Amino acid sequence: MRKLMLGLAVAAVTFAGAAHAQDKKFTIGVSIPAADHGWTSGVVFHAERVAKLLMAEHPGLNVIVKTSPDAASQANAVQDLDTQGIDALVILPSDPDPLVNAIKEVKAKGKFVALVDRAPSNNDNSVRDLYVAGNNPALGEVAGKYIKDTTPDAEVVIIRGLPIPIDQQRQDGFDKGIAGSNVKVLDRQYGNWNRDDAFKVMQDYLTKYQKIDVVWCQDDDMAVGVLQAIEQAKRTDIKYVVAGAGSKDMVKKVMDGDKMIPVDVLYPPAMVGTAMELTAAALYDQVPVHGSYILDATLVTKENAKDFYFPDSPF
């Protein structure tokens, strides 16, 4: 009986402590780019989805999600979140370097900062407690190695993203992936991670080069524009296109054995949700989540594509 009473007492204290923790009131501010293309629409979707889940799990938690169309607007959004008394900031910067000062102002007040996807070009770790990202160098390297192994003498055109640090990381990874092969890069131009811009760049390539074996573009949205340009030009010399992100449309093409999209490389927009969950854990559970959390850049093939296909996702 004494053991039972002691056990009940311990359980009561434990339950009371857990209940007290749940009653704590915290506010997490989430600053992300507006849904200007497929990948960022996925970011917005997952940020809003996880915000609802976290607030249901923690009754005292308020999660404020703000979207911004550009770096200047996002800096203002961060300042606005700061004035609302946030305890933590989760931010996926549209362009990290112009946002460093706004993030540092929040960090200087002792707030927990989780940086997602895009780090400053100088890799200044003082701006954040936690960094959650896809593996940008690996995204490029995995694509490069696939081309090197599959088409070792390929003549390749590249459509880059935006002139920001993660674009360079992906490009450097790709160059590493094709190193030691006869793969020849014909051209590299920016498509701004936008299907319409990529369409125009690919049209330029198709006019400029009579023979292209492979196209590497840095994300699945741009691949949509690339495929449209190739189809309109009725070019049959291009063997395939390699992109990245793991969008449901591209994964479906891989599943179906589409010869133009034989593989894809994962770079999931749901990483923002991972950062939000870890931030909530840091606030409520005081678990050690400082440091870097880097996701794998998995090669999606016909054999494993079903594991990465989510038809209800917006991206």
C-alpha positions in Angstrom: 0.0 0.0 0.0 2.8 2.4 0.8 4.5 1.6 -2.5 1.2 2.2 -4.2 0.6 5.5 -2.4 4.2 6.6 -3.2 3.7 5.7 -6.8 0.5 7.6 -7.0 2.1 10.6 -5.4 5.0 10.5 -7.9 2.6 10.1 -10.7 0.6 13.1 -9.5 3.7 15.3 -9.2 4.8 14.2 -12.7 1.4 14.8 -14.2 1.2 18.2 -12.4 4.6 19.1 -13.8 3.6 18.1 -17.3 0.4 20.0 -17.0 2.2 23.0 -15.7 4.6 22.8 -18.7 1.6 22.6 -21.0 0.1 25.7 -19.4 3.2 27.8 -20.1 2.5 30.5 -22.6 5.0 31.0 -25.5 4.8 32.6 -28.8 6.7 31.4 -31.9 7.0 33.7 -34.8 7.5 32.1 -38.2 8.8 34.2 -41.1 8.8 32.6 -44.6 8.7 33.7 -48.2 5.4 34.1 -50.0 4.2 31.2 -52.1 5.7 32.5 -55.4 6.5 29.1 -56.8 5.8 25.4 -56.0 8.5 24.8 -53.4 7.6 27.9 -51.4 3.9 27.0 -51.6 4.9 23.8 -50.0 6.8 25.7 -47.3 3.7 27.8 -46.6 1.5 24.7 -46.5 3.7 22.9 -44.0 4.3 25.9 -41.8 0.5 26.5 -41.4 -0.1 22.8 -41.0 2.5 22.3 -38.2 1.4 25.6 -36.6 -2.1 24.1 -36.0 -0.7 20.8 -34.8 1.7 22.5 -32.3 -1.0 24.8 -30.9 -3.3 21.8 -30.5 -0.6 20.0 -28.6 0.4 23.0 -26.4 -2.7 25.0 -25.3 -0.5 27.9 -24.2 1.3 28.2 -27.5 0.7 30.8 -30.1 2.3 30.4 -33.5 2.2 33.4 -35.8 3.1 32.7 -39.5 4.0 35.6 -41.7 4.8 35.4 -45.4 6.8 38.0 -47.3 7.4 38.6 -51.0 11.0 39.8 -50.7 13.8 40.4 -48.3 12.9 44.0 -47.5 9.3 43.0 -46.6 10.6 40.1 -44.7 12.9 42.3 -42.6 9.8 44.4 -41.7 7.9 41.2 -40.9 10.6 40.0 -38.5 10.6 43.4 -36.7 6.8 43.2 -36.5 7.0 39.7 -35.0 9.6 41.0 -32.5 7.2 43.7 -31.3 4.5 41.1 -30.6 6.7 39.6 -27.9 7.8 36.4 -29.5 9.8 33.9 -27.5 11.3 32.3 -30.6 11.8 33.0 -34.3 11.7 30.4 -37.0 12.8 32.0 -40.3 13.4 30.8 -43.8 15.0 33.9 -45.4 14.1 34.8 -49.0 17.7 36.1 -49.2 19.7 35.6 -46.0 22.4 38.3 -46.2 20.0 41.3 -46.2 18.1 39.8 -43.3 21.1 39.2 -41.0 20.6 42.5 -39.0 16.9 41.9 -38.4 17.6 38.4 -37.2 20.5 39.5 -35.0 18.2 42.1 -33.3 15.9 39.2 -32.2 18.8 37.0 -31.2 20.3 39.8 -29.1 17.2 39.9 -26.9 17.9 36.3 -25.9 15.2 34.8 -28.1 15.6 31.3 -29.6 16.3 31.5 -33.4 15.9 28.7 -35.8 17.2 29.4 -39.3 15.8 27.3 -42.1 17.3 26.4 -45.5 19.4 29.5 -46.2 22.4 30.6 -44.2 24.3 33.9 -44.5 27.2 33.7 -47.1 29.8 34.2 -44.3 28.2 31.2 -42.4 27.8 33.4 -39.3 26.5 30.9 -36.7 25.9 33.7 -34.1 22.6 34.6 -35.8 20.9 31.3 -34.8 20.6 28.6 -32.2 19.4 26.0 -34.7 19.9 25.5 -38.4 17.6 23.1 -40.3 18.3 22.6 -44.0 18.4 20.3 -46.9 21.8 19.2 -48.1 22.5 21.8 -50.8 26.0 20.6 -51.8 24.7 17.0 -51.9 21.7 18.0 -54.0 24.0 19.1 -56.7 26.5 16.3 -56.2 23.9 13.5 -56.3 22.6 14.9 -59.6 26.1 15.3 -61.0 27.0 11.7 -60.0 23.9 10.3 -61.6 24.7 12.1 -64.9 28.3 11.0 -64.7 27.4 7.3 -64.1 24.5 7.2 -66.6 25.8 9.4 -69.4 29.5 9.9 -68.9 30.1 11.8 -72.2 27.0 14.0 -71.9 26.9 17.6 -73.1 24.9 19.3 -70.3 23.2 22.7 -69.9 22.5 24.0 -66.4 19.7 26.2 -65.2 20.7 27.7 -61.8 18.4 29.2 -59.2 19.1 32.6 -57.8 22.5 34.2 -57.1 22.5 33.4 -53.4 24.7 31.1 -51.3 22.7 27.9 -51.6 22.7 28.2 -55.4 26.5 28.3 -55.3 26.6 25.3 -52.9 24.4 23.3 -55.3 26.6 24.3 -58.2 29.8 23.4 -56.4 28.3 20.1 -55.5 27.3 19.4 -59.1 30.9 20.2 -60.3 32.2 17.8 -57.7 29.8 15.1 -58.8 30.9 15.2 -62.5 34.6 15.5 -61.7 36.8 13.0 -63.5 34.3 12.3 -66.2 33.9 13.6 -69.8 30.7 15.4 -69.0 30.9 18.8 -70.7 28.9 21.8 -69.4 27.8 23.9 -72.3 26.2 26.8 -70.4 24.9 28.0 -67.0 22.2 30.6 -66.6 19.9 31.6 -63.8 16.2 30.6 -64.0 15.4 32.2 -60.6 13.7 28.9 -59.4 10.7 30.0 -61.6 9.1 27.8 -64.3 8.5 30.7 -66.7 12.0 32.0 -66.4 13.4 28.5 -66.9 11.2 28.1 -69.9 12.8 31.2 -71.5 16.3 30.1 -70.6 15.7 26.7 -72.1 14.3 28.2 -75.3 17.6 30.2 -75.5 19.6 27.0 -75.0 17.6 25.2 -77.7 18.3 28.0 -80.2 22.0 28.3 -79.2 22.9 24.6 -79.1 22.0 22.0 -81.8 22.9 19.1 -79.6 22.1 18.8 -75.8 22.2 15.5 -74.0 21.1 16.4 -70.5 19.6 19.3 -68.6 20.3 19.9 -64.9 18.1 22.4 -63.2 18.2 23.2 -59.6 14.5 22.6 -58.8 11.4 20.8 -59.9 9.5 24.1 -60.7 12.1 25.0 -63.3 11.9 21.5 -64.7 8.3 22.1 -65.7 9.3 25.0 -67.8 12.3 23.1 -69.3 10.0 20.2 -70.3 7.6 22.6 -72.0 10.3 24.3 -74.0 11.7 20.9 -75.1 8.2 19.7 -76.2 7.4 22.9 -78.0 10.7 22.8 -79.9 10.2 19.1 -80.7 13.8 18.3 -79.8 14.6 14.6 -79.6 18.3 14.8 -78.8 17.8 15.5 -75.1 17.9 12.3 -73.2 16.6 13.4 -69.8 16.3 16.2 -67.3 17.5 16.0 -63.7 15.9 18.4 -61.1 15.4 18.4 -57.4 12.9 19.0 -54.5 10.7 15.9 -54.6 7.5 17.6 -55.9 4.6 15.2 -56.3 4.4 15.8 -60.0 8.1 15.0 -60.6 8.0 12.0 -58.3 4.9 10.7 -60.1 6.8 11.0 -63.4 9.6 8.9 -61.9 7.1 6.4 -60.6 5.5 6.1 -64.1 8.9 5.5 -65.8 8.9 8.8 -67.7 12.1 8.7 -69.8 12.5 12.5 -69.5 12.4 12.4 -65.7 14.1 9.2 -64.7 15.1 10.5 -61.2 14.7 13.4 -58.8 16.6 14.6 -55.8 14.9 15.3 -52.5 14.8 18.7 -50.9 11.6 18.7 -48.9 9.7 22.0 -48.1 8.5 20.2 -44.9 11.8 21.1 -43.3 10.2 24.3 -42.0 7.9 22.1 -40.0 10.9 20.2 -38.6 12.4 23.5 -37.4 9.1 24.5 -35.8 8.7 21.2 -33.9 12.3 21.4 -32.6 11.8 25.0 -31.6 8.7 24.1 -29.6 10.6 21.2 -28.0 13.3 23.7 -26.9 10.7 26.0 -25.3 8.6 23.3 -23.6 10.9 20.4 -23.0 14.2 22.2 -22.6 15.8 19.6 -24.8 19.2 20.4 -26.4 18.4 21.2 -30.0 21.2 23.7 -30.7 23.3 23.1 -33.8 22.6 21.9 -37.3 20.1 19.4 -38.6 20.8 18.6 -42.2 18.4 16.4 -44.2 19.6 13.8 -46.8 19.5 14.6 -50.5 18.0 11.2 -51.5 18.0 10.1 -55.1 14.4 9.3 -56.0 14.3 6.4 -58.5 11.5 4.2 -59.9 12.3 1.7 -57.2 11.8 4.0 -54.2 9.5 6.7 -55.7 6.4 5.4 -54.0 8.0 6.2 -50.6 8.1 9.9 -51.5 4.8 10.4 -53.3 2.2 12.4 -51.4 -0.7 13.1 -53.8 -2.5 15.5 -51.3 0.5 17.8 -51.0 0.3 21.2 -52.8 3.8 20.5 -54.1 
